[in-house]
Amino acid sequence: MRHILFIDPLKKLTIKKDSTLMLALTLKQKGEEVYLLFADDFFVSTKGNQQLNVYEFEGSFISGGHYLDSFTLLNPRCIMLLAGDKIHMRLDPPFDSRYLRYLWMLKTLTKVGVLVVNSPEGIMLHNEKLYAYEQKQSVPSFVGTNPQQFKSFALEMIAQGFDALILKPLDLYQGIGIVKVELDKSSTNKLDLLNAFSSKVKEYQGPVVAQPFIKSVVDGEVRALYYKQVELGSIIKVPAKGEYLANIVMGATYRPTVLSKAQKQLCRNICLDLSKFGVDWIAFDLIGDNVSEVNITCPGLLVEVSQAFNKNLALEIS
């Protein structure tokens, strides 16, 4: 089996902590045949053999750790795709029309025996946020564009004792586009709240997510990595002082953690469900015993979780 990692241009990545590059380098060190594939070189053809320009590479890890010390592309080479080859879909969101087109293209390759992880069909069928909100153990959520319906949701959240809402896009990642808006009994009659919502709808040209701000997030949000229904490791991400987003790229710190029984059961149930659709690699975001996101497009933080446990978890992914 050859591994082909379909990846964004290196200039878009933070090399030292990129999960895909860690996986690529680990697979190569294991003696596997591994290549990188970029969007500019990807195509499908229904006539003749499917040949692709791919890249070899070399690199190293920081001594005694799991962050990357170096990573360099080597000369490209042309390979013929064969049944049994595995393509790892590792393009970052947004999940837009461009992303969808690549999923359609990858799906055609599965018809000739090429394996794709995660499955294109699985990714297409399950929005990372909406799928999480469908779960019984999830944060109350509103997804829509209508200001008056949003206002009704805000009033309900006030009645339940929440004093702030989080607004975020449906198809981005790493905390991009998230804003916090304060609530009080009179705020829903003010233009500020509705304007904040409407501006997000306009900015993202479609439905926006609104959720109550869960104060316990300042104590940490859990990232749990699973592969083929097995937990690889979990960390708790703590926002920087004075911040409310538990994103490492925005300054959050992290440390290893042990999932509660309820968290483990929740993740296990979701893994079993998504495995029916060919989704093997999942990164869960958990606040308490509630799931806030089920990351399947390009699950990340493999480097950080490995570092926290002083173990190269990419060895468990094949």
N, C-alpha and C positions, 0 to 999 in steps of 0.2 A: 504493500500500500504506500502510495506517495501522498504527502500532505501539501496542500496548496492553500496558503492563507490569503484570502481576498481582503485587501487592506487599503486604508487611506494613504495618500502620499506621506512620506516620512516627515516632510516639513510641517505637517499638521499635527504631528504627534509629539508628546513629551517623552522622548526616547527612554530616559532612565527609568520610567515607571509605567511603561505601556504594557498592558496585559498580553496583547497579541505578539509583540516582539519577544516578550519573555517566553511565551509558548513556543514560538518559532525556534528560538535559540536552544531551549530545553530539548525539543524534539530532535534537533540536529545533534546535540551532545549525546543523545541516546543512540545515535547511529541511524536515525530515520532519514529518508530522502525528503527534503523540505524545500519549498519555494515560496516566494512572495509573488502575488498577482495584483496589479494595479488596474483601476477602472479603465484607463486609457488603452490598455492592452486586452481588455476582456470583450469577447464577442461569442456568439453562437452561430453555427451554420448547419443547415439541414442537408447540405451537399458535401460529400466527401468526409474525410477525417477531421476531427476537431483539434486544431493545433493552436497553442497559446504561447506568447512570449512571457516568460516568467523570469524571476531574478533569484540567483543564489546570493548568499550573504555570509558575513562573519561577524563575530562580536564576542563580548565577554561580560561576566557579572562582576560587580564590585567584590573584592576579596572578603569572604566571610559573610556575604549578604545576598540579597535577591534583587536589588536594584541593578539596572544595567550600567556598566561602565563604558561600553562602546558598542556601536552597531553600524555596520557599513554594507552598502549594497555592492555586489560584485557584478560581473558582466551578465547581461541577459542571455537566455538560451531559449530555444523553441522546443516545446515538448508536445507530444500527442496525448490527449486525454484518453484514459483507458477505464474500462469498467473496474470498480474497486478503488479508484483514486478518491481521496477525500478532500473536499473544499471546505475550509472553515470560513463561514460568512462573518467577517470582522469589520465591516464598514460601520462607522459611527452614525447614529441618527443625525439630522432629523429624518423621521419616517415620512418623506415627501414623495412626489411622483417619481423623482429620480431614483430613490431608494426602492420603490415598488417595481420599477422597470427592471432593476438588477435582480430582484427576487423572481420575477417572471422568467428572466433569462436563465437563472440558476435552476429553476424548476424544470426547464426543458432538458437540462443535463442529467437530471435524476432518471429520466426515461431511458437513458442509455447506460445506466448502472453506475454513474458517478454519485458518491455520497456527499451530502451537504449538511453541515452542522453549524447552527441549528437549521432545521428543515425550513425551506422557503414557505411552504404551506403553513407550518406552525407559526412562523413570524407574521405572515399575512393575516391569519385568523385571530391573533391575540394582541390587542393593543396593551402595552406594558402597564399603563395606568388603569385603563378601564377594566382589564382582567382582574387587577388587584381589588378594585372597588366592588366587583361582583361577589367577592368573598364575604362570608358572614362576619369574619373578624377583619374588619377594615374601618377606616375613618369615614364618617359621613361625608358624602361628596355630591356636588352639583356640577354637571357638565352641560354647557349650553351657550346660547348667544343672546337670549332675551333678557333685557334689564329688569323687567317687572318680575319675571320668574326668579331671577337671581335675587331680587329684593325679598321675595317671599322666603327663599332659602336663608338669607341673612337674618331675617326676623326670627325664623325657627332656631337658628344657632344662638341668637341672643337669648331666646326663651330657655335654651338649654344651659345657659350660663357661660357661653364662650364670649370673649371680649376682643377677638381678632380673627380675621380670615386670611388664608393664603390663596393667592391667585397664581395659576401657572399654566403654561401651554400644555397641550395634550401630547405633543410629539417631539419634545426636546429632551435634554439630558444635562447632568452635572449642575443642576440648579439654575440653568440658564433661563431667564425670563420670569423667575419667581419673585413675587412681591408680597409684602405683608400689609394689610389694611386694618386699621383699628375699628372696632365696633362699640357702639353704645346705643341706648334706647332711641336716641334722636338721629343717629348717623344714617339710618336708612332713608331719612327724609331729606338728607343733604345731597347736594350734587356730587360731592367729592367721591363718595363710595361708588355711585353708579358710573361716574366718569372714569374711575379707575378700572372698573369692569369693562365698560364700553371701549376704552382705549386699548385694552388687551385683546378684545374681540377684533378690533380693527387691525391691530399690529400683527396678529397671527391669522387673520382672515378666516376665522371659523371659531368653533366651540372652545371655551376656556374652562378650566377646572377651578372650582372654588371649594375650599375645605376649611373647617375650623382650625385655628392654630392650636396645636397640642403642646402645652407648656413643657411637658416632660421631655420634649425634643432637645431642650438645652442641656439635659443630662446625658443625652446620647441617642443616636439612631443606629440600629444594628444592620450590618451588611453580612448576609450569610450566603456563601458560595456552595452550590450543589452541582454535581456532575453525575449523570445517570442515577439519579435518586439518592446519591450518597453525599453527605455533607463533607466538603473539603476543609472548611474552617470558617469561623465567624469573628468579626471584630465589632467593637462599638466605636462609633465616630462621634466625637464631642465637638460642638461648634466652638469657634474662637470666642474669647470673652467679648460679650456685648453683641454677638451675632446669633442668628436663629437658624442658619442653614448648616447642616452637618455634612458639608462637602469638603473633602480633603483638599481639593484644588483651591478652595476658598479659605483655607487655613485651619480646618478642623484637625484635631489630633485623633489618634486611634490606638486601641489596645485590644488584645485578644479577649474574647468573651465566650461564655458557655450558654447555649440556647436553653430557654426554659422548656419544660415538657410541652406546654401549649404551643410555643413557637416551633418546636420540632415537628409536632403533629400537623400544624398548618402547612409548613414547608413540604412535608412528606406528601400530604394530600394533593397539593398543587403539582408537585413533581410527577406523581402518578397520573394525574389528569393530562398534563402537557406531554408526557412521554408517548401518549397515544397519537400525538401529532408530530413526533420526531424532534421534540425539543428536549435536549439533554443537558445543556449548560444554562444554568439559571442563577441569577444574582438577586436575592431578596433584600428589600429594604423594609425594616420592621421598626415600629415605634410601640414599645411595650409588646403586647400580644397581638397587635394589629399589623397587617401588611399594608404598606403604602405604595409599593411598586414591585413588579415582577419583571426584572430586566432579562430580556431574551434576544434583543437585536444584536448587542455587542457587550455581553456581561464583562464588567471591569473590576478593578481593585485586586486582581490576582497577585500583583507584586506586593501590595500592602498587607494582604492577609498572609501571604507566605512569609513576609518579613516579621509579622507579629508572632507567628508560630515557629520561626526559624526553621522552615521546612519548605522546599520547593514544591508547591502544590500543583505546578504544571505537569509534574511527573504522573499525576493521577488522571490527566486528560490525554486521550489518544484518538 
